[in-house]
Amino acid sequence: MKVLILLISVFCVSQASDAFQKYIEQAIDYNVHPCDDFYRHSCRKTTTQDLKGALSSHIQSILDKTHIKMGTPALEKFTNVVGYFSRRNFTAQFVRQFKEQYLNRCQNQSLEVFLKEVQTLYPESSDCINDITSNRDCQSASQQFASCVESFPVENFQSDLNDFVDDAVLLNWIDQYGSSALNRINSTLLDVKQIAIQLIKNTPWLNKYGLAEEFQKYAEKTVLANYTSLKNARMALFERQSKVYNNCSSNSVLQNSPRHVLCLLSLLKHSELVSYVLDPIQIDDNAYNMGGALHFYFTYFYVAQYITNPAEYMAYAGFTVGHEFGHSIVTSTLRPLKYSEIVKSCIQDQFKKSCSYFAEFNCTVLLDQIGDNGSDLIGFQIIYDLFKQEIGEKLHDQVPEYKQNMTYEQLFFYAYGAQWCKRYPDISYDDHQAHITRTNAVLIQHEEFQKAFGCSDQTRMVQSNNGKCHIFGPDAPQEKGRNFEGF
């Protein structure tokens, strides 16, 4: 059995690594020089999918093989019902058909029986029940109930069912197979924190104004989200949902009705039982920092579990750890901004200049993007240092698995660019800069990138450099800046 598990694990690692490598190699456009526009060199304009999309078939195949262990027969039954209906499309047409079915209920039963059926589904205090029970005619009551059904938030219902199934699968995967992924991400976070704390201690303006200790506290209290607690909370919610559903569906009054759908729909009337009260994990490549707890969506666990090449892992999942950690010492400290004013200007000016050089759609650098822009620069600086520590003397060695001649250091930069790769044109949205700006602005801030690809002073990438931004560390500015506020 152990040999079989080992073989399966090796096979999954091989599949994941091959998919990651294939995406990077196919995305490279050799008609664009890396020193002219690295983003479009590492991400050809004809790219039709992102990296997560390229990995998605393998990700889904892994999840399809994950057995959902729900603990009790009643919960297992509930999960099977939800899984069945989550694959059905609950459109407006479905609601109309459901409504028509209920309009005909009174042809075969009395008002008394009909009201018992409806009262089984909904709390007596609901407006729907109050309106129906005021009727003295079964046909009128059924029409009233049909109107209630028509007002159901079908989109939320469909989304809730999908979230339920996805969460059950993802949490079970983490529970059964993901301990090494959790450990790897957590180990990266601990290493990131140590490098950052040392930078903080060596930052002149923080020490001069007695702020180094405060920044260190922000860094130290950043932790990986407790996924065991999240799973327990999810399972407790599932159990409460299951109890309500099973009590409803086993009621003899409902034996001749479409009770499975009715009882699932009835969960929508219990706000404390609706799954979106807990933020779903999702099969995605998103991450966020909530009060110092770093939450990662499933793609990062997948990469941590199956991607063994340190350049690929560090530039993809490792950078995200660094970026989200950066929010603990950047965004979390905006009361108002605790950067040196010099540093703040340096960060924003670099992103503005990269925008003006490389933007493909729009180009606006806003003040409220400083947190993410700064976290990009801090996160990349820290994770590159950590990558160098891990790769050691192999930094400038050729990567044997890749057809193209590239070093581990170059692969690190390619993997960083690959995670932002989008089809042309790249546009800016939400609190972040456009991906082309995030890639080129961050990379050009690092001399190691220029050296790795031999970029001369005449190349566009180098010309877009607005000057090194020393955010933290011994080379950071001595002063907070005249316009600095907050103390």
MOCORBEL-V212148 format. One record per residue. N is the residue number from 1. RES is the residue in three letters. D_FIRST is the distance of its C-alpha to the first C-alpha in Angstrom with 2 decimals. Layout:
BEGIN
[[N | RES | D_FIRST] [N | RES | D_FIRST]]
END
This chain:
BEGIN
[[1 | MET | 0.00] [2 | LYS | 3.83] [3 | VAL | 5.40] [4 | LEU | 5.10] [5 | ILE | 6.29] [6 | LEU | 8.61] [7 | LEU | 9.92] [8 | ILE | 10.67] [9 | SER | 12.34] [10 | VAL | 14.31] [11 | PHE | 15.37] [12 | CYS | 16.64] [13 | VAL | 18.47] [14 | SER | 20.02] [15 | GLN | 21.19] [16 | ALA | 22.70] [17 | SER | 24.41] [18 | ASP | 25.79] [19 | ALA | 27.20] [20 | PHE | 28.76] [21 | GLN | 30.28] [22 | LYS | 31.55] [23 | TYR | 33.29] [24 | ILE | 35.05] [25 | GLU | 36.19] [26 | GLN | 37.49] [27 | ALA | 39.25] [28 | ILE | 41.35] [29 | ASP | 44.95] [30 | TYR | 46.67] [31 | ASN | 50.00] [32 | VAL | 49.95] [33 | HIS | 50.18] [34 | PRO | 47.86] [35 | CYS | 50.97] [36 | ASP | 52.82] [37 | ASP | 50.37] [38 | PHE | 46.83] [39 | TYR | 45.54] [40 | ARG | 46.76] [41 | HIS | 45.73] [42 | SER | 42.09] [43 | CYS | 42.38] [44 | ARG | 44.41] [45 | LYS | 46.66] [46 | THR | 45.13] [47 | THR | 41.69] [48 | THR | 40.65] [49 | GLN | 37.67] [50 | ASP | 36.47] [51 | LEU | 33.37] [52 | LYS | 31.55] [53 | GLY | 32.50] [54 | ALA | 31.13] [55 | LEU | 27.74] [56 | SER | 27.92] [57 | SER | 26.28] [58 | HIS | 23.09] [59 | ILE | 23.38] [60 | GLN | 23.89] [61 | SER | 20.98] [62 | ILE | 18.68] [63 | LEU | 20.54] [64 | ASP | 20.53] [65 | LYS | 16.75] [66 | THR | 17.07] [67 | HIS | 17.17] [68 | ILE | 20.26] [69 | LYS | 19.95] [70 | MET | 23.59] [71 | GLY | 23.63] [72 | THR | 26.17] [73 | PRO | 26.99] [74 | ALA | 30.28] [75 | LEU | 28.76] [76 | GLU | 26.18] [77 | LYS | 29.19] [78 | PHE | 31.16] [79 | THR | 28.45] [80 | ASN | 28.22] [81 | VAL | 32.01] [82 | VAL | 32.26] [83 | GLY | 29.65] [84 | TYR | 31.71] [85 | PHE | 34.98] [86 | SER | 33.79] [87 | ARG | 33.49] [88 | ARG | 37.10] [89 | ASN | 39.97] [90 | PHE | 42.35] [91 | THR | 45.48] [92 | ALA | 49.10] [93 | GLN | 49.28] [94 | PHE | 46.68] [95 | VAL | 48.82] [96 | ARG | 51.91] [97 | GLN | 50.32] [98 | PHE | 49.12] [99 | LYS | 52.62] [100 | GLU | 54.26] [101 | GLN | 52.08] [102 | TYR | 53.32] [103 | LEU | 56.88] [104 | ASN | 56.77] [105 | ARG | 55.32] [106 | CYS | 58.80] [107 | GLN | 59.79] [108 | ASN | 57.83] [109 | GLN | 57.98] [110 | SER | 60.40] [111 | LEU | 60.65] [112 | GLU | 59.56] [113 | VAL | 56.29] [114 | PHE | 55.67] [115 | LEU | 56.26] [116 | LYS | 53.89] [117 | GLU | 51.18] [118 | VAL | 51.90] [119 | GLN | 52.23] [120 | THR | 48.78] [121 | LEU | 47.43] [122 | TYR | 49.47] [123 | PRO | 50.87] [124 | GLU | 54.49] [125 | SER | 55.66] [126 | SER | 54.55] [127 | ASP | 57.33] [128 | CYS | 55.93] [129 | ILE | 56.28] [130 | ASN | 59.70] [131 | ASP | 61.01] [132 | ILE | 59.70] [133 | THR | 61.00] [134 | SER | 64.42] [135 | ASN | 64.71] [136 | ARG | 66.46] [137 | ASP | 65.45] [138 | CYS | 62.04] [139 | GLN | 62.43] [140 | SER | 63.43] [141 | ALA | 60.54] [142 | SER | 58.02] [143 | GLN | 59.54] [144 | GLN | 59.24] [145 | PHE | 55.57] [146 | ALA | 54.99] [147 | SER | 56.53] [148 | CYS | 54.13] [149 | VAL | 51.18] [150 | GLU | 52.66] [151 | SER | 52.72] [152 | PHE | 49.01] [153 | PRO | 47.35] [154 | VAL | 45.16] [155 | GLU | 43.84] [156 | ASN | 42.64] [157 | PHE | 41.10] [158 | GLN | 39.10] [159 | SER | 38.11] [160 | ASP | 37.07] [161 | LEU | 34.82] [162 | ASN | 33.17] [163 | ASP | 32.83] [164 | PHE | 31.29] [165 | VAL | 28.50] [166 | ASP | 27.99] [167 | ASP | 27.96] [168 | ALA | 25.51] [169 | VAL | 23.02] [170 | LEU | 23.74] [171 | LEU | 23.66] [172 | ASN | 20.36] [173 | TRP | 18.90] [174 | ILE | 20.49] [175 | ASP | 19.27] [176 | GLN | 15.57] [177 | TYR | 15.30] [178 | GLY | 18.79] [179 | SER | 19.26] [180 | SER | 19.29] [181 | ALA | 21.74] [182 | LEU | 23.90] [183 | ASN | 23.94] [184 | ARG | 24.94] [185 | ILE | 27.71] [186 | ASN | 28.91] [187 | SER | 29.04] [188 | THR | 31.09] [189 | LEU | 33.38] [190 | LEU | 34.02] [191 | ASP | 34.94] [192 | VAL | 37.12] [193 | LYS | 38.91] [194 | GLN | 39.73] [195 | ILE | 41.25] [196 | ALA | 43.16] [197 | ILE | 44.51] [198 | GLN | 45.84] [199 | LEU | 47.53] [200 | ILE | 49.04] [201 | LYS | 50.40] [202 | ASN | 52.02] [203 | THR | 53.67] [204 | PRO | 57.48] [205 | TRP | 58.58] [206 | LEU | 55.96] [207 | ASN | 57.07] [208 | LYS | 60.73] [209 | TYR | 60.62] [210 | GLY | 58.26] [211 | LEU | 55.41] [212 | ALA | 52.65] [213 | GLU | 51.49] [214 | GLU | 51.39] [215 | PHE | 49.33] [216 | GLN | 46.93] [217 | LYS | 46.46] [218 | TYR | 45.59] [219 | ALA | 42.98] [220 | GLU | 41.44] [221 | LYS | 40.96] [222 | THR | 38.90] [223 | VAL | 35.30] [224 | LEU | 32.21] [225 | ALA | 32.30] [226 | ASN | 30.42] [227 | TYR | 27.78] [228 | THR | 26.65] [229 | SER | 30.24] [230 | LEU | 30.40] [231 | LYS | 27.42] [232 | ASN | 29.02] [233 | ALA | 32.33] [234 | ARG | 30.87] [235 | MET | 29.13] [236 | ALA | 32.41] [237 | LEU | 34.26] [238 | PHE | 31.92] [239 | GLU | 32.45] [240 | ARG | 36.21] [241 | GLN | 36.22] [242 | SER | 34.21] [243 | LYS | 36.68] [244 | VAL | 39.66] [245 | TYR | 38.22] [246 | ASN | 37.13] [247 | ASN | 40.48] [248 | CYS | 42.25] [249 | SER | 40.43] [250 | SER | 40.70] [251 | ASN | 44.46] [252 | SER | 46.32] [253 | VAL | 48.98] [254 | LEU | 46.60] [255 | GLN | 45.30] [256 | ASN | 47.44] [257 | SER | 46.89] [258 | PRO | 44.29] [259 | ARG | 42.89] [260 | HIS | 39.46] [261 | VAL | 41.19] [262 | LEU | 43.96] [263 | CYS | 41.70] [264 | LEU | 39.68] [265 | LEU | 42.99] [266 | SER | 44.29] [267 | LEU | 41.77] [268 | LEU | 43.84] [269 | LYS | 46.69] [270 | HIS | 44.79] [271 | SER | 44.72] [272 | GLU | 42.62] [273 | LEU | 39.87] [274 | VAL | 39.84] [275 | SER | 36.73] [276 | TYR | 38.70] [277 | VAL | 40.07] [278 | LEU | 36.87] [279 | ASP | 36.40] [280 | PRO | 33.36] [281 | ILE | 30.73] [282 | GLN | 30.90] [283 | ILE | 29.18] [284 | ASP | 31.72] [285 | ASP | 32.57] [286 | ASN | 35.06] [287 | ALA | 35.31] [288 | TYR | 38.01] [289 | ASN | 39.36] [290 | MET | 40.45] [291 | GLY | 42.42] [292 | GLY | 40.44] [293 | ALA | 36.99] [294 | LEU | 35.21] [295 | HIS | 33.42] [296 | PHE | 31.23] [297 | TYR | 30.29] [298 | PHE | 26.91] [299 | THR | 27.54] [300 | TYR | 27.83] [301 | PHE | 24.44] [302 | TYR | 23.06] [303 | VAL | 25.03] [304 | ALA | 24.06] [305 | GLN | 20.32] [306 | TYR | 20.37] [307 | ILE | 23.71] [308 | THR | 23.56] [309 | ASN | 27.13] [310 | PRO | 29.28] [311 | ALA | 32.34] [312 | GLU | 30.73] [313 | TYR | 29.05] [314 | MET | 32.18] [315 | ALA | 34.65] [316 | TYR | 32.83] [317 | ALA | 31.00] [318 | GLY | 32.74] [319 | PHE | 36.17] [320 | THR | 35.56] [321 | VAL | 34.72] [322 | GLY | 37.95] [323 | HIS | 39.98] [324 | GLU | 39.01] [325 | PHE | 39.54] [326 | GLY | 42.89] [327 | HIS | 44.00] [328 | SER | 43.84] [329 | ILE | 46.56] [330 | VAL | 48.35] [331 | THR | 48.30] [332 | SER | 47.90] [333 | THR | 51.01] [334 | LEU | 53.28] [335 | ARG | 56.09] [336 | PRO | 57.59] [337 | LEU | 55.96] [338 | LYS | 55.54] [339 | TYR | 55.27] [340 | SER | 58.15] [341 | GLU | 60.44] [342 | ILE | 60.37] [343 | VAL | 56.58] [344 | LYS | 56.65] [345 | SER | 59.16] [346 | CYS | 57.25] [347 | ILE | 54.03] [348 | GLN | 55.84] [349 | ASP | 58.10] [350 | GLN | 55.19] [351 | PHE | 53.54] [352 | LYS | 56.97] [353 | LYS | 57.62] [354 | SER | 54.27] [355 | CYS | 55.03] [356 | SER | 58.39] [357 | TYR | 56.99] [358 | PHE | 53.95] [359 | ALA | 54.09] [360 | GLU | 53.49] [361 | PHE | 54.52] [362 | ASN | 55.86] [363 | CYS | 56.27] [364 | THR | 56.89] [365 | VAL | 55.77] [366 | LEU | 56.33] [367 | LEU | 56.76] [368 | ASP | 54.01] [369 | GLN | 51.53] [370 | ILE | 52.13] [371 | GLY | 49.13] [372 | ASP | 46.65] [373 | ASN | 48.59] [374 | GLY | 48.63] [375 | SER | 44.95] [376 | ASP | 44.18] [377 | LEU | 46.19] [378 | ILE | 44.95] [379 | GLY | 41.29] [380 | PHE | 41.46] [381 | GLN | 43.43] [382 | ILE | 40.98] [383 | ILE | 37.79] [384 | TYR | 39.40] [385 | ASP | 40.22] [386 | LEU | 36.66] [387 | PHE | 35.36] [388 | LYS | 37.81] [389 | GLN | 36.60] [390 | GLU | 32.96] [391 | ILE | 33.67] [392 | GLY | 36.31] [393 | GLU | 37.87] [394 | LYS | 35.91] [395 | LEU | 37.97] [396 | HIS | 40.19] [397 | ASP | 37.76] [398 | GLN | 36.97] [399 | VAL | 33.64] [400 | PRO | 32.20] [401 | GLU | 30.06] [402 | TYR | 33.20] [403 | LYS | 35.69] [404 | GLN | 38.56] [405 | ASN | 39.80] [406 | MET | 39.01] [407 | THR | 38.35] [408 | TYR | 35.75] [409 | GLU | 38.72] [410 | GLN | 39.84] [411 | LEU | 36.37] [412 | PHE | 36.44] [413 | PHE | 39.70] [414 | TYR | 38.47] [415 | ALA | 35.40] [416 | TYR | 37.81] [417 | GLY | 40.06] [418 | ALA | 37.29] [419 | GLN | 36.28] [420 | TRP | 39.87] [421 | CYS | 40.33] [422 | LYS | 42.20] [423 | ARG | 44.33] [424 | TYR | 48.08] [425 | PRO | 50.00] [426 | ASP | 48.21] [427 | ILE | 49.80] [428 | SER | 49.89] [429 | TYR | 48.72] [430 | ASP | 48.00] [431 | ASP | 48.40] [432 | HIS | 47.09] [433 | GLN | 48.83] [434 | ALA | 48.14] [435 | HIS | 45.08] [436 | ILE | 47.32] [437 | THR | 49.25] [438 | ARG | 46.25] [439 | THR | 44.90] [440 | ASN | 48.15] [441 | ALA | 49.75] [442 | VAL | 46.82] [443 | LEU | 46.29] [444 | ILE | 49.97] [445 | GLN | 50.16] [446 | HIS | 48.10] [447 | GLU | 49.85] [448 | GLU | 46.52] [449 | PHE | 46.12] [450 | GLN | 49.62] [451 | LYS | 48.98] [452 | ALA | 45.60] [453 | PHE | 47.33] [454 | GLY | 50.79] [455 | CYS | 52.59] [456 | SER | 56.34] [457 | ASP | 58.75] [458 | GLN | 59.97] [459 | THR | 56.70] [460 | ARG | 56.28] [461 | MET | 53.25] [462 | VAL | 55.21] [463 | GLN | 58.35] [464 | SER | 56.55] [465 | ASN | 55.75] [466 | ASN | 57.99] [467 | GLY | 57.51] [468 | LYS | 54.69] [469 | CYS | 53.86] [470 | HIS | 53.17] [471 | ILE | 51.88] [472 | PHE | 50.74] [473 | GLY | 51.03] [474 | PRO | 53.99] [475 | ASP | 55.43] [476 | ALA | 55.57] [477 | PRO | 59.13] [478 | GLN | 61.20] [479 | GLU | 62.52] [480 | LYS | 61.28] [481 | GLY | 63.93] [482 | ARG | 67.22] [483 | ASN | 65.81] [484 | PHE | 62.89] [485 | GLU | 62.73] [486 | GLY | 60.81] [487 | PHE | 62.23]]
END
